[in-house]
Amino acid sequence: MIMIREIIDFVNDLERDYPEVFDLNKSLSPGLHLWVELDEEGNWKNNPPIEGKDYVVYDGKERLSDKHREAIQYEELGKRVGNTMNKVLDKKKQIFSCSPFVVSFKIKSYSNDKIEGIKEDKISRLLKFYFDNAIAVCIANDSEKLKEQTIAFKNMIPEVLNIINNITVTISEKDGIFVEKTLIETFKDDFYISLYLKNISIEEYKFCHERYLREKLFNINDYNSDSDINETTWGVSDFINGTGAKFTKKIFLQHKTGAFHKGVASRIQARDTIALNKFDLLLNDGVLPNPLPIFVDKNEFKNNSEIVRIFNNEGERKFSYAQLLKSIYEKEEQRILGNYYLLNISRGVLNDFDFVSNFQYELNGYAIENLFQLKQKGELLPTRKIRTIFGFENSIVTKIFNNGLVREKEGQFNYNYFNDIDPNYISGGDDIANLILHFRKVFYDFIYKSRAQAVTSTMFDEIMLTSITSDLKHDELKDGYHTKELSIKEKLNIWFSLYNKFSNQSKNREDMANTFKTLLEKTELLANDDSILLDDKNVSEFLFAAGQAIYFLLSKCKASNPTHAMLEPFLQKNSAPQLQNAIANAVNAYKHEISMGRGRFERLISQVLAFDTNENLKNYQRYLLAGYFAPSVIYKSSKKEEQSEAINN
């Protein structure tokens, strides 16, 4: 109920401070829009109708004229709110309007019977029932003149349709020949014919439409406080509400505790259903950001209307939510944003509604070091700073979920925090899809609500390890390059650089970026100096050195497709003896490719195979990955070799 109340207040704010928003982004249904003007005797006054004055045609693509925009206003005041029998005014659900002054229907509902040779078309046969309903629902009992005008309009419609049938247009065929056709012949099946009674003022249109909305916006009338609905009648809103007739028959679905009426809670008044309907229309017209911040304390921000104004950017291309927040934070006086409800809703489905006490836009100390020496155009990439939470979303979340949670294409971003996830369209398939489904809500909370505790270090480790091992499985060797090596190294850079940035119960979590540098230096010393030994209590040193040795061994593989997937069996070993046996087997398999002596590989492998520990290696897989993908100390040229090479050249 809090959400409903906040939305109602939000709409009221807009109506007071930014009323023009309700006219933004309105679209017109394609087809014919015709105004029928009657004289005092009920005769058709503007017959024959003149295009541009009495009617307009819209193909769904052309630039809107002033007359088109006028048609939008009339069409809006005659739209029904649903397709169920308790919402429509005709018994066949073929008439899409809901006003005594509007008749709107699709060409396919109108012309099919005509083709079959039936004299009276389907729509004409529905008019009596439709108008009887429209008068009963939309017109007050004491409004006799409106009733008379409505009946005259109904009686004139068959004649109007007959004239419409004979409107002709000249069109150019593909071969360049001009032919004359009836206008209706040029329409697609989903085009509309919409007729509007011109004699009625816009105020009367609005009044009658609100009477319709008051009655039809309740989900079901069984819960209404009054038999005759008025502004103050209490009932169950149809807005994001699945309660229907079946609900009353399923007693186990009904609430039995608390302040409920006939098993349901949170009834609202009829006048508030209209505000909710306006909100729904704004969502459909795309003039509200999603997610939408709804401010509780007006001291926190100018008002709710200001957010919507900024989003619509004074008629220019709309901001994304990230751009919207950036625009706000660029104002000197607005460095902190908070005390608002964040609503996420799409296609009539409520995704999330939560209170945000303090939103943190800027990030401090977030930087991705290039630990694994990635290059661009032959140059090492520099350390990359992440300055804002949306920079984190667009540059980090895209990578770790393989472009599946946040999808980037040609600089444009799409977000799948609440959409269906199809594994067939995600690199990594089911592994990554399941990862997204499991963790996307916590990332949404972390990014959009500044919930620092939402993503824990344990979660982050699981995500990174799963994502990297998925890349290992799907790696291929094409034209001498591993298809997943760049992705894996990017993820390792992210994992180790942000290792301490998430919620962690333990205060002793290591600085993985510095650990990596230390391990690389130690392993290089091991490979070059017989006097340097592995620390017999340091499993990380052992596994890093093992990763280096495994990389060297697998690089000797002459198989047709020696991919990084060959590392996976080594990662699965739980104990040191198991891993050492697997490495020894690899040495035996590739010994004919290795020149044995007292070189770097031999120094490393001798210590790796002699290391003794009872630790479960599953808890240390990151070190094996780090050693494998780190710059190879075995292949690295020594200073003497570099000097010799320089002299020879």
C-alpha positions as a printed Julia matrix, in Angstrom:
649×3 Matrix{Float64}:
   0.0     0.0     0.0
   2.97    2.33    0.59
   3.96    1.95   -3.05
   0.44    2.73   -4.3
   0.2     5.82   -2.11
   3.61    7.08   -3.25
   2.71    6.61   -6.91
  -0.57    8.49   -6.46
   1.24   11.38   -4.77
   3.87   11.29   -7.53
   1.2    11.67  -10.23
  -0.43   14.51   -8.29
   2.97   16.25   -8.14
   3.31   15.95  -11.91
  -0.18   17.31  -12.54
   0.61   20.33  -10.41
   4.21   21.04  -11.46
   4.66   19.48  -14.9
   1.24   18.96  -16.57
   2.69   18.98  -20.08
   4.36   15.63  -19.38
   1.01   13.93  -19.96
   1.16   15.02  -23.62
   4.7    13.81  -24.3
   5.45   10.84  -26.56
   1.8    10.22  -27.41
   1.35    8.06  -30.47
  -1.58    7.79  -32.84
  -3.03    4.48  -33.97
  -2.46    3.94  -37.7
  -5.54    4.23  -39.88
  -8.4     6.71  -40.42
  -9.48    9.28  -37.81
 -12.69   11.09  -38.72
 -14.77   13.71  -36.88
 -18.53   13.51  -37.35
 -20.4    16.79  -36.87
 -24.2    16.66  -36.57
 -26.75   19.46  -36.97
 -29.59   20.06  -34.53
 -31.77   17.46  -36.27
 -29.07   14.82  -36.04
 -28.05   14.97  -39.69
 -24.46   14.64  -40.77
 -23.32   18.23  -41.19
 -19.76   17.83  -42.52
 -20.63   15.35  -45.26
 -18.72   14.79  -47.5
 -15.73   14.93  -45.14
 -12.62   16.81  -46.26
  -9.16   15.34  -45.65
  -7.08   17.48  -43.33
 -10.15   19.21  -41.96
 -12.66   16.48  -41.13
 -10.39   13.45  -41.21
  -6.74   12.43  -41.27
  -4.99    9.26  -42.3
  -1.92    8.02  -40.45
   0.39    5.27  -41.72
   2.23    4.8   -38.41
   5.47    6.34  -39.71
   4.9     9.81  -41.1
   5.59   13.04  -39.24
   2.62   14.08  -37.1
   0.68   17.16  -38.19
  -1.4    19.41  -35.92
  -4.5    17.5   -37.0
  -2.81   14.21  -36.1
  -2.04   15.59  -32.64
  -5.65   16.66  -32.27
  -6.68   13.09  -33.11
  -4.32   11.8   -30.4
  -6.22   13.84  -27.8
  -9.58   12.45  -28.88
  -8.28    8.9   -29.15
  -6.78    9.08  -25.64
 -10.16   10.13  -24.2
 -11.82    7.09  -25.69
  -9.33    4.33  -24.87
 -10.45    1.32  -22.87
  -8.29   -0.04  -20.07
  -8.33   -3.74  -20.78
  -9.61   -6.59  -22.86
 -11.63   -8.56  -20.31
 -15.41   -8.6   -20.42
 -15.74   -6.39  -17.35
 -13.67   -3.67  -19.09
 -15.02   -3.58  -22.65
 -18.34   -2.04  -23.66
 -19.23   -4.41  -26.5
 -19.99   -8.09  -26.09
 -17.54   -9.26  -28.79
 -14.5    -7.2   -27.75
 -14.22   -5.85  -31.3
 -14.73   -2.17  -30.46
 -11.6    -0.7   -28.88
 -13.13    2.53  -27.61
 -14.98    3.08  -24.34
 -16.77    6.38  -24.86
 -20.28    7.26  -26.1
 -18.59    9.8   -28.39
 -15.99    7.48  -29.96
 -16.2     4.31  -32.02
 -12.86    2.69  -32.84
 -12.23   -0.71  -34.41
  -9.66   -2.57  -36.46
 -10.02   -3.11  -40.19
  -9.92   -6.89  -39.73
 -12.97   -6.68  -37.46
 -14.84   -4.59  -39.99
 -14.08   -5.89  -43.47
 -14.15   -9.67  -43.14
 -17.94   -9.93  -43.11
 -18.15   -7.5   -46.03
 -16.05   -9.88  -48.12
 -18.48  -12.66  -47.33
 -21.29  -10.56  -48.79
 -23.18   -9.85  -45.58
 -25.12   -6.6   -46.0
 -24.65   -5.36  -42.45
 -21.04   -5.37  -41.3
 -19.99   -6.83  -37.96
 -19.36   -3.47  -36.3
 -22.82   -2.1   -37.12
 -24.38   -5.13  -35.47
 -22.5    -4.36  -32.25
 -23.44   -0.68  -32.04
 -26.69   -0.97  -30.05
 -25.13   -3.01  -27.26
 -22.01   -0.82  -27.25
 -23.87    2.49  -27.04
 -26.36    1.24  -24.44
 -23.38    0.31  -22.27
 -21.51    3.53  -23.0
 -24.5     5.67  -22.03
 -25.08    3.71  -18.83
 -21.43    3.83  -17.73
 -20.22    7.21  -18.99
 -23.16    9.64  -18.98
 -24.86   10.92  -15.85
 -28.55   10.1   -15.54
 -29.61   13.74  -15.74
 -27.61   14.53  -18.9
 -30.44   14.11  -21.41
 -28.86   16.25  -24.11
 -25.68   14.15  -24.13
 -27.77   11.0   -24.41
 -29.68   12.42  -27.36
 -26.48   13.44  -29.12
 -24.99   10.0   -28.49
 -28.03    8.23  -29.98
 -27.93   10.53  -33.01
 -24.23    9.68  -33.41
 -25.0     5.96  -33.22
 -27.76    6.26  -35.83
 -25.47    8.1   -38.22
 -22.54    5.65  -38.05
 -23.79    3.22  -40.77
 -24.02    6.16  -43.2
 -20.57    7.36  -42.18
 -19.12    3.89  -42.75
 -20.77    3.75  -46.17
 -19.06    7.0   -47.16
 -15.75    5.75  -45.77
 -16.04    2.64  -47.91
 -16.14    4.86  -51.0
 -13.19    7.17  -50.17
 -10.61    6.55  -52.88
  -6.92    7.31  -53.19
  -4.45    7.19  -56.04
  -1.36    5.13  -55.37
   1.73    4.21  -57.33
   2.35    0.5   -57.94
   5.85   -1.01  -58.08
   5.93   -0.79  -61.87
   5.25    2.95  -61.71
   1.64    2.75  -62.8
  -0.84    4.87  -60.84
  -4.04    3.12  -59.81
  -7.1     4.2   -57.87
  -8.12    2.15  -54.82
 -10.49    2.58  -51.93
  -8.73    3.92  -48.86
  -9.65    0.84  -46.84
  -7.97   -1.42  -49.41
  -4.65    0.27  -48.65
  -4.94   -0.4   -44.89
  -3.34   -3.3   -43.07
  -5.5    -5.55  -40.89
  -4.3    -3.89  -37.68
  -5.1    -0.35  -38.89
  -8.01    1.4   -37.19
 -11.1     3.31  -38.19
 -11.87    5.79  -35.43
 -14.93    8.05  -35.43
 -15.3    11.02  -33.06
 -18.42   13.07  -32.36
 -17.32   16.65  -32.99
 -20.31   18.33  -31.28
 -19.07   17.38  -27.81
 -16.56   19.55  -25.97
 -13.25   18.17  -24.78
 -14.38   18.79  -21.19
 -17.36   16.48  -21.73
 -15.07   13.88  -23.3
 -12.86   14.02  -20.21
 -15.77   13.89  -17.8
 -17.31   10.84  -19.46
 -13.95    9.07  -19.75
 -13.27    9.56  -16.05
 -16.68    8.04  -15.24
 -15.68    5.0   -17.29
 -12.3     4.81  -15.57
 -13.76    5.11  -12.07
 -15.87    2.04  -12.66
 -13.57   -0.06  -14.82
 -10.26    0.55  -13.04
 -11.38   -1.51  -10.07
 -10.23   -5.08  -10.46
 -13.58   -6.6    -9.56
 -16.61   -4.93   -8.03
 -17.16   -7.59   -5.34
 -14.95   -5.58   -2.94
 -16.46   -2.13   -3.55
 -17.79   -0.12   -0.62
 -20.71    1.27   -2.69
 -22.98   -0.33   -5.24
 -22.97    2.89   -7.3
 -19.37    3.9    -7.86
 -18.36    7.5    -7.22
 -15.09    9.32   -6.49
 -14.96    8.17   -2.88
 -15.93    4.53   -3.44
 -13.39    2.1    -2.0
 -12.33   -0.94   -4.01
  -9.43   -3.08   -5.19
  -7.31   -1.38   -7.84
  -6.54   -3.14  -11.1
  -3.03   -1.64  -11.05
  -0.46   -4.48  -10.66
  -3.12   -6.68   -9.14
  -4.01  -10.2   -10.16
  -7.08  -10.5    -7.95
 -10.06  -11.58   -9.99
 -13.29  -13.5    -9.87
 -11.49  -16.8    -9.22
  -9.95  -15.36   -6.08
 -13.25  -15.4    -4.2
 -13.64  -19.12   -4.92
 -10.19  -20.08   -3.64
 -10.42  -19.57    0.1
  -6.83  -20.68    0.69
  -5.63  -17.66   -1.33
  -7.53  -15.27    0.9
  -5.83  -13.54    3.82
  -7.4   -14.39    7.16
  -5.48  -12.06    9.47
  -5.0    -8.3     9.67
  -7.18   -5.48    8.4
  -8.74   -7.19    5.42
 -12.07   -6.83    3.69
 -13.41  -10.13    2.29
  -9.88  -11.51    2.21
  -8.17   -8.57    0.52
  -6.28   -5.59    1.88
  -5.32   -2.15    0.67
  -8.45   -0.96   -1.05
  -8.23    2.52   -2.56
 -10.73    5.14   -3.64
 -12.01    5.42   -7.19
 -10.41    8.82   -7.75
  -7.02    7.31   -6.96
  -7.46    4.6    -9.6
  -7.47    7.36  -12.2
  -4.1     8.62  -10.95
  -2.73    5.08  -11.2
  -4.06    4.79  -14.73
  -2.32    8.03  -15.67
   0.89    6.64  -14.22
   0.46    3.49  -16.29
   0.01    5.59  -19.42
   3.15    7.57  -18.63
   5.08    4.31  -18.34
   3.71    3.08  -21.66
   4.57    6.38  -23.33
   8.18    6.12  -22.14
   8.31    9.49  -20.4
   9.4     8.1   -17.02
  12.84    6.71  -16.24
  13.03    3.07  -15.2
  13.96    2.61  -12.44
  12.06    5.64  -11.16
  13.06    7.52   -7.98
  10.04    8.82   -6.07
  11.15   11.34   -3.46
   9.57   11.39   -0.03
  11.24   14.5     1.33
  11.07   17.41   -1.11
  14.09   18.95    0.64
  16.23   16.17   -0.81
  15.53   17.28   -4.37
  13.48   20.05   -5.94
  10.52   17.75   -6.59
   9.56   14.58   -8.37
   8.71   16.59  -11.48
  12.29   17.8   -11.8
  13.53   14.24  -12.23
  11.04   13.67  -15.05
  11.98   16.99  -16.69
  15.67   16.07  -16.65
  14.91   12.6   -18.01
  12.99   14.0   -20.95
  15.83   16.45  -21.5
  13.59   19.2   -22.82
  12.54   17.2   -25.86
  16.0    15.96  -26.86
  17.14   12.32  -26.79
  16.17   10.82  -23.46
  18.74   10.15  -20.8
  19.44    6.68  -19.55
  19.05    6.29  -15.79
  22.82    6.56  -15.42
  22.88    9.78  -17.46
  19.99   11.1   -15.4
  21.92   10.6   -12.16
  25.08   12.0   -13.74
  23.18   15.15  -14.72
  21.98   15.59  -11.16
  25.41   15.01   -9.63
  27.09   17.46  -11.96
  25.19   20.22  -10.19
  27.45   21.61   -7.48
  24.74   21.7    -4.84
  23.63   18.12   -5.45
  26.39   15.8    -4.29
  24.22   13.43   -2.25
  20.89   11.91   -3.2
  18.66   10.0    -0.82
  15.35    9.48    0.94
  13.43    8.17   -2.05
  11.64    5.04   -3.12
  13.1     3.34   -6.18
  10.47    1.72   -8.38
  11.32   -0.71  -11.16
   8.38   -1.74  -13.3
   8.21   -3.02  -16.86
   5.34   -4.18  -19.06
   2.93   -3.99  -16.17
   5.1    -6.21  -13.98
   6.45   -4.88  -10.69
  10.11   -5.83  -10.55
  11.2    -4.03   -7.4
  10.15   -1.3    -4.98
  12.48   -0.3    -2.19
  13.6     2.65   -0.1
  17.0     4.23   -0.76
  18.25    6.26    2.16
  21.54    7.41    0.63
  22.69    6.84   -2.94
  26.44    6.8    -3.58
  27.2     7.86   -7.12
  30.96    8.29   -6.87
  33.38    5.47   -6.08
  36.67    5.91   -4.26
  39.66    3.64   -4.64
  38.23    1.43   -7.39
  40.94    0.73   -9.97
  41.73   -2.22  -12.23
  45.45   -2.93  -12.41
  46.87   -4.58  -15.5
  48.45   -7.43  -13.54
  48.36   -9.88  -16.44
  50.0    -7.46  -18.89
  47.24   -7.03  -21.44
  48.25   -4.97  -24.45
  46.56   -2.77  -27.0
  48.4    -1.98  -30.21
  51.56   -3.39  -28.66
  51.4    -1.15  -25.58
  50.62   -2.29  -22.05
  47.24   -1.06  -20.88
  47.42    1.39  -17.96
  45.62    1.03  -14.63
  41.95    1.88  -15.18
  40.15    3.89  -12.51
  36.43    3.31  -11.89
  35.06    6.63  -10.7
  31.28    6.07  -10.55
  28.9     3.25   -9.72
  27.63    3.23  -13.3
  31.19    3.05  -14.57
  31.46   -0.08  -12.43
  28.25   -1.41  -13.95
  29.21   -0.76  -17.56
  32.87   -1.76  -17.46
  32.97   -4.46  -14.76
  29.56   -6.14  -14.66
  29.59   -6.47  -18.46
  32.84   -8.46  -18.25
  32.22  -10.76  -15.32
  28.84  -11.96  -16.63
  30.0   -12.29  -20.24
  27.87   -9.42  -21.54
  24.76  -11.23  -20.32
  23.59   -9.19  -17.33
  24.67   -5.82  -18.7
  24.91   -6.07  -22.47
  27.07   -3.63  -24.41
  26.8    -3.25  -28.16
  28.32   -0.36  -30.1
  28.43    1.82  -27.02
  24.79    1.21  -26.07
  23.85   -0.72  -22.93
  20.91   -2.99  -22.14
  20.21   -4.32  -18.67
  18.79   -7.72  -17.77
  18.25   -7.44  -14.04
  14.63   -8.57  -14.38
  14.27   -9.88  -17.94
  14.17  -13.52  -18.98
  17.64  -14.97  -19.52
  18.2   -17.19  -22.55
  21.42  -19.27  -22.22
  21.55  -19.63  -26.0
  22.41  -15.95  -26.34
  25.06  -15.83  -23.62
  28.69  -16.83  -23.97
  29.14  -19.61  -21.45
  25.6   -20.93  -21.82
  23.92  -22.4   -18.77
  26.88  -21.78  -16.44
  26.75  -18.0   -16.92
  22.96  -17.88  -17.22
  22.6   -19.59  -13.83
  25.22  -17.24  -12.39
  23.21  -14.23  -13.61
  19.92  -15.55  -12.26
  21.5   -16.28   -8.89
  23.34  -13.0    -8.36
  21.7   -10.29  -10.47
  19.41   -9.03   -7.69
  22.33   -8.42   -5.31
  24.16   -6.47   -8.02
  21.02   -4.43   -8.69
  20.85   -3.58   -4.98
  24.58   -2.83   -4.86
  24.47   -0.49   -7.88
  21.06    1.15   -7.75
  20.45    1.29   -4.0
  24.02    1.64   -2.72
  23.64   -1.49   -0.6
  27.31   -2.01    0.24
  26.53   -5.27    2.04
  24.59   -6.76   -0.89
  27.62   -8.23   -2.68
  29.92  -10.13   -0.35
  33.51  -11.18   -0.99
  32.37  -14.83   -0.94
  29.83  -14.11   -3.69
  32.43  -12.21   -5.69
  34.91  -15.1    -5.46
  32.26  -17.59   -6.58
  31.22  -15.42   -9.52
  34.75  -14.82  -10.72
  35.87  -18.43  -10.38
  32.76  -19.79  -12.1
  33.0   -17.24  -14.9
  36.68  -17.94  -15.5
  36.3   -21.72  -15.47
  33.4   -21.36  -17.91
  35.73  -19.47  -20.23
  38.29  -22.25  -19.87
  35.71  -24.82  -21.02
  34.76  -22.78  -24.07
  38.24  -21.74  -25.17
  39.26  -22.51  -28.76
  42.48  -22.0   -30.7
  41.86  -19.97  -33.85
  44.61  -18.56  -36.06
  47.1   -19.09  -33.27
  45.07  -17.2   -30.66
  43.04  -18.48  -27.73
  39.5   -17.14  -28.08
  38.96  -16.81  -24.31
  42.41  -15.77  -23.11
  41.67  -12.04  -23.21
  38.4   -12.53  -21.31
  40.08  -14.7   -18.67
  42.92  -12.24  -18.08
  40.49   -9.32  -17.9
  38.52  -11.2   -15.26
  41.65  -12.08  -13.29
  42.63   -8.4   -13.35
  39.17   -7.49  -12.05
  39.1   -10.26   -9.43
  42.47   -9.44   -7.91
  42.12   -5.64   -8.19
  38.72   -5.59   -6.47
  39.44   -8.45   -4.09
  38.93   -6.3    -0.99
  36.12   -4.06   -2.23
  33.13   -6.12   -1.13
  31.55   -6.97    2.2
  33.75   -9.37    4.13
  33.28  -10.84    7.61
  36.99  -11.5     7.9
  39.24   -8.47    8.46
  42.33  -10.39    7.31
  41.48  -10.74    3.63
  44.7   -10.31    1.69
  45.54   -7.65   -0.87
  45.42   -9.99   -3.85
  46.94   -7.52   -6.31
  50.07   -7.15   -4.15
  50.1   -10.88   -3.42
  50.15  -11.55   -7.16
  53.13   -9.25   -7.67
  54.97  -10.87   -4.75
  54.27  -14.38   -6.06
  55.46  -13.49   -9.56
  58.71  -12.06   -8.18
  59.27  -15.08   -5.91
  58.59  -17.54   -8.75
  61.05  -15.76  -11.01
  63.69  -16.05   -8.29
  62.89  -19.75   -7.88
  63.34  -20.32  -11.61
  66.68  -18.56  -11.76
  68.4   -19.38   -8.47
  69.02  -22.84   -7.01
  69.35  -21.36   -3.53
  65.8   -19.96   -3.46
  63.19  -22.37   -2.09
  59.42  -22.47   -1.75
  58.12  -21.54    1.68
  56.94  -24.93    2.97
  53.97  -23.3     4.72
  52.87  -21.12    1.81
  50.35  -22.94   -0.4
  49.94  -19.87   -2.6
  53.63  -20.01   -3.62
  53.31  -23.71   -4.41
  50.22  -23.29   -6.59
  51.49  -20.2    -8.4
  54.69  -22.03   -9.29
  52.62  -25.09  -10.28
  50.55  -22.88  -12.6
  53.73  -21.64  -14.27
  54.96  -25.2   -14.73
  51.63  -26.4   -16.12
  51.54  -23.55  -18.63
  55.03  -24.5   -19.85
  54.09  -28.18  -20.15
  50.82  -27.55  -22.0
  52.57  -25.14  -24.38
  54.54  -28.19  -25.55
  51.35  -30.02  -26.53
  51.2   -30.78  -30.26
  47.5   -31.65  -30.29
  45.36  -30.17  -33.07
  43.52  -27.87  -30.68
  45.54  -27.33  -27.46
  43.17  -25.01  -25.64
  43.15  -23.58  -22.13
  40.48  -26.17  -21.31
  43.43  -28.51  -20.72
  44.05  -26.64  -17.45
  40.68  -27.65  -16.03
  41.65  -31.2   -14.88
  44.5   -29.7   -12.84
  42.09  -27.23  -11.21
  39.87  -30.08  -10.09
  42.54  -31.69   -7.9
  41.75  -31.35   -4.19
  45.09  -32.35   -2.69
  48.75  -31.71   -3.37
  49.54  -35.38   -4.19
  46.69  -35.47   -6.73
  47.91  -32.31   -8.42
  51.53  -33.43   -8.33
  50.63  -36.79   -9.93
  48.77  -34.96  -12.73
  51.8   -32.68  -13.29
  54.18  -35.67  -13.25
  52.03  -37.4   -15.88
  52.18  -34.26  -18.03
  55.98  -34.18  -17.68
  56.12  -37.79  -18.85
  53.78  -37.01  -21.77
  55.78  -34.04  -23.06
  59.34  -34.95  -21.96
  60.39  -35.49  -25.59
  59.63  -31.79  -26.2
  61.66  -30.61  -23.2
  65.43  -30.23  -23.02
  66.14  -31.44  -19.51
  68.98  -29.87  -17.58
  69.23  -27.32  -14.77
  67.06  -24.71  -16.42
  64.18  -22.69  -15.08
  61.55  -25.31  -15.69
  63.6   -27.98  -13.94
  64.14  -25.75  -10.9
  60.41  -25.01  -10.65
  59.17  -28.52  -11.28
  61.54  -30.08   -8.75
  60.2   -27.87   -5.98
  56.57  -28.16   -7.07
  56.72  -31.98   -7.05
  58.47  -32.02   -3.66
  56.08  -29.64   -1.86
  54.1   -31.15    1.01
  50.79  -29.86    2.39
  47.52  -31.26    3.72
  45.49  -28.2     2.7
  42.41  -28.6     0.51
  43.51  -27.01   -2.76
  39.9   -26.12   -3.72
  40.25  -23.1    -1.45
  43.31  -21.87   -3.36
  42.39  -22.3    -7.03
  42.92  -18.62   -7.76
  46.68  -19.02   -7.22
  46.93  -21.83   -9.75
  44.98  -19.72  -12.25
  47.18  -16.73  -11.49
  50.39  -18.7   -12.05
  49.13  -20.23  -15.29
  48.03  -16.93  -16.86
  50.76  -14.72  -15.42
  53.7   -13.74  -17.65
  55.86  -16.85  -17.93
  59.06  -16.7   -15.9
  60.3   -19.78  -17.75
  60.05  -18.18  -21.19
  61.17  -14.76  -19.99
  64.51  -13.63  -21.36
  67.24  -13.01  -18.79
  69.24   -9.79  -18.82
  72.23  -11.66  -20.26
  70.08  -13.14  -23.04
  68.61   -9.72  -23.82
  72.06   -8.15  -23.96
  73.36  -10.96  -26.18
  70.39  -10.64  -28.49
  70.93   -6.89  -28.73
  74.65   -7.4   -29.64
  73.83  -10.0   -32.29
  71.26   -7.72  -33.85
